[in-house]
Amino acid sequence: MWHKVSTIAFRIPYIKTWKSSWFSTKDSYKDFLKEDLVIRDILKKELNWIPVWDVFISKNDNSINIDVYTAKTVLILGKTWENKDKIEALVSKKIWFKAVLNVKEIKKPDLNAKVVAFSISNQVEKRMPYKRAIKQALSKAIEKWAKWIKIKVSWRLNWAEIARNETFKEWNIPTQTIRADIDYSTARAETVYWTIWLKVWIYKGDIFKKKTNKLDF
């Protein structure tokens, strides 16, 4: 039997870190976890049309800091930061705690697995051939000096009656090497007839010592 492990979870705490940072007692753990899930659900609904890489949540005595990494900071902030204030007010109302939203820009979106998967799924939903969209993403990632990249697409491709998998890659990705800095993400394209599933792996090089900074693009 195969035992599939998340590429990111496999590297915690060696070269990756947790996406939530807070301390709780045994009695308050379920309440803190519920707040964490509520915040992520709100952001998912409010930012479902924006390419967001990830959300990091840290909690202290006075407030909850929410770090959102995206390739389109203007879309989240708004022209006069009205979107940012709206999200902070909505989160604070749900969890009864002051929320501070920090929006940070991704320097190289073509080397970010979640942004690449989001872009491919959007193109497929707009009826672009999936092979063309994937090959464009591969070429852009290689141009931005990605070491290796692999994209896997599955389900009923090209309106076929039988589901199948197809893999597009440049070289091989060392998934079993813990020091390998691999960005991994999944996405799905909701087409008119059915759903197409996507998986993206991007290898950025090796890390031989633990980083002090939690993010490095």
Secondary structure, DSSP 8 states (H G I E B T S, - for coil): ------TTGGGTTTT---SEE----TTTHHHHHHHHHHHHHHHHHHTTTS-EEEEEEEE-SS-EEEEEEES-HHHHH-TTSHHHHHHHHHHHHHHTS-EEEEEEE-S-GGG-HHHHHHHHHHHHHTT--HHHHHHHHHHHHHHTT-SEEEEEEEESGGG-SS-EEEEEEES---TT-TTEEEEEEEEEEE-SS-EEEEEEEEEEEE--S--SSS---
